[in-house]
Amino acid sequence: MQNQKLRLYGFNNLTKSLSFNIYDICYAKTVEDRKSYIEYIDEQYNSERLTNILRDVTNTIGASILNISKQDYDPQGASVTILISEEEVPLFAIDQSCNKGIITPIPDTVVAHLDKSHLTVHTYPESHPYSGLSTFRVDIDVSTCGEISPLKALEALINSFDSDIITVDYKVRGFTRDTDGTKHFIDHKITSIQDYIPEEIKQNYNMIDTNVYQEKIFHTKMQLKNFKLDDYLFNIQASDLTDEEKSHISSLIRLEMDEIFYGRNFE
């Protein structure tokens, strides 16, 4: 936008929001295997691990934790909410309901409240009723104000999950004023979310952008280019399958990826 740093009047009131969705696909041959996969993935990405991922993201974007609320659900799924600040807040100024990220074993300690800066994650494990496919979805939202940027979290988030399909939305909302009183509706240059994704990650994905520049809305979809069948099989190996079975399962996986990527059913 401008080469020199903006001199603002008061706080930077721009809100920068990043919504990040990943899909991880698996093939489990039997009903029992599909049930076991859901239990496995639910344990692998329980609220404790998700909390640690969001802690790392908080450090990556240079924010401070004010409060954490987390929950595992029955029969499956988990959620974590982290309230953050751009700078460390003195203890005397922190609301007494906040825990500074120190989780106590008391289940009713805190009900999360959201401020202008927060991180949330929700998981959604599910399976097809008869095809053998299971899909694990993670939704993560990173919303910041001030100078910290959620775009810095992209690489860490992508590397934290096995991601077959990724959708990312980024939007800048509101305005902030400089010392002359002029409104600024964005405080950084951006042409695409892809600008903030490392090349070594991008080369593994087919990518599509849908951007509305005048509204400061950016959308990127990513689909894994190539996969090894063994990486998608639960409790079996490709060597245990016939060529016909391998071809059939590979087709199912690719179709599932295509349908999620394009957001519509092909069959």
N, C-alpha and C positions, 0 to 999 in steps of 0.2 A: 504494500500500500504506500508507505513512505519510507525513505531510507533512514532518516533520523528517528530516534525513539520519540514517541508521542509524550508530550508533557500534559498529563491529565489533571482535571480539576476534580479532586476527590478520588473516590474508589473507582476501579475499572468495573463498570456494571454490565459488561457484555457477558452473556452466558453461552458457553461453548459445550455442546452436547454431542457425545459419540455413542451410538447404539451399535453393538457388535453381536452378531449371531453366528454361531458355528453349528454345523451338523456333522456328526460322526456316524457312519453306517457300518453295520455288521450283519453277517449271515449266520444264523443258528438253525441247524437242521430240524431239530425236534421241538415240540412244545416245551419240554423240560429244559432243553438247552436255552430256549428263548427266555424262559423264566430265570434261569441261572445267569444269563447275560445281563438282564435288567438288574438283578441283585448285585452282580459284580460291578457294573458301571455306577450304580447308585452308591456303592461303598467307595469306589475309586474317587468319585467326585462328591464326597460328602461335604457338609458345611464347613468342617474344619479345614479341608484342603482348599476349598473355594476361598475361605477367609485368608489363607496364606497367599493365594494368588492375588487377591485384591490388596493385601498388604504390600506385595512387591510392586503392584501397579502404582499404589500411592507413593512409594519411594521413587519410582521411575519418573513420575510427573512432578515430583518435588513438593508434595503436599504433606500435611500433618493430620493424623487421625484424632478425631474428637470422640467418636462413638462407633461401636460395632454391635449389630444385632444379627444373629444367625439362627437358622432353624432347619432341621431335617424333617421330612414329611413321611407319613405312612399312607400308602405303601411305598412310594418312591418320590424322589425329588428333593431339592434343597434350595434355600434362599439365604443370601447374605446382603446386608445393607451397611455401608460405612459412610458416616458423616465426616467430611474432611474440611480443613481450612487451608488457605494458601500459606499462611505462616503459623508458627507455633503460638498457641493462645495461652496466656498466663493462667495458672491454675485458679486464681481468684475470679477470673472472668468466665470460666467454663460452667455451663449449666450443671446442676447437681445430678441430673438424670444421665449425663454422659459418662462413659467408662474409660475413655482414652485408649480403647482397644484391649483393656484388661477384662477378659471374659471370666465371670464368676459362675459357679455351678448352680446358682439359684435361678430357676427357669423363668421367674417373673420379674427379673431385675429391671429390664428396660424394654419399652416399646419404642421402636426406632422412629425418629422424626427426621425429616429431610430438610436441608437448607439449600442454598443455591449451589453448593458444592457437595457432591455425593457420588458414591459408587454402589451399584446394586448388581446382583447376579441371581439368576434363577435357572434351574435345570429341569429338563423335560425328557426323561427316558420313555420310550414307547416301542411297540412292536406291531408288525402286520399280523392279522389273525391267522393267516395260513401260508404265506409265501416263504417264511423263514427270515425275512428282513427285520432288523431292529434299527431304530434311529435314535441317537442321543443328541438332544439340542440344548445349547447353552445360550442364554440371553444375558448380555452384560451392558449396563449403561454407565457411562462416566460423564458426569456433568460438572463443569468448573466455572468459576468466575475469577476475576483478577488476571494475573499474567500467566498462570500455569495453564498448560494446554493438554487436553485429553488425547490429542493426536500422538503425543509421545508414548502413549500406552500401547499403540497398535502392535508393534513388534513383540512385546512381552506377552500380550494376550494371544496372538497367533501361535507363538511358541509354547504356550501353556497347555494347548489342547491338540488332539489329533483331529485335524480339520479337513474334511472332504469338500464341504461347501461353506463359504464365508460370505455374509452380507454385512456391509458396514454403512451406516448413515451418520452424517455429520452436519450439524446446523449451528449457525451463530444467531443468537436472538438478542433483542434489545439494542441499546446504544450506550455510549459513554461520551463524556464531554472533555474537550481539551481546555487549556487555561484561557482560551479566547471565547469559550462557550460553544464552540462548534461541535455538533454531534458527529460521532464516528460509529458506524454500524458494523464495522469489522476492523480489527487491529493487526491483521497479518495477511500475507499473500497466500492464496491457495487456488489452484486450478483443478486439482483432483486429489482425492484421498490417496491415490496411488503414489503421489509424491512423497508420502510419509511411510511407505512400505519398502523395506530393503529389497534390492534387486535379487538376492539369492532366494527370497521367498516368492517374489513375483514370477520368477522363471518356472515355478512349479504349477502355476495356475493359469487357466484362461480367465480373462477379466473383462467386465463390461461396466461402463460408467453411465449414469444418468444424473446430470447436474443441472441445477437451476441457479445460475450464477447470480442473477439479480435478486434472488430471494435468499442467497447464501445457504443453499441446500445442496448437499453432495451425497451421492450414493454410488457405491461400488459393490459388485458381485464377483465372487471368485469361485472357480470350480477346478478341483484337482485334475491335472492333465492325464497322468498315468497312475496306475496302481498295481500292486502285486496281490494276487488273490489270497495268498496266505495271511496277509495283513487284515483281511476282512472275515476270516473264518473263526468261529468260536467253538472250541472243543473238538475240532477236526483239522486236518491238514489237506492241502491240495493233492498231495500224493495218495491220499485215501479215496480220491474221487475218480470216476471215469472221465474221459475227455468230454463226453456229452454233458455230464454233470458240471464240470468246470465251465464249459461254455454257457450253460444255462444260468448258473449262479453269477457269472461275470456279467451276463446280459441284464439280469435282475438288478445288480448293483449299479451298473451304468445307467439304467433306466431310472432308478430311484434318484440318482444324482442329478440327472437331467431334469426330472420333474420338480425337484426342490429348487434347482438353479433357475429354471424358467417360471416357476410358480404356477404350474398347471399340470393336469393329468394328460398323459399321452395315450393311455389305453383305457 
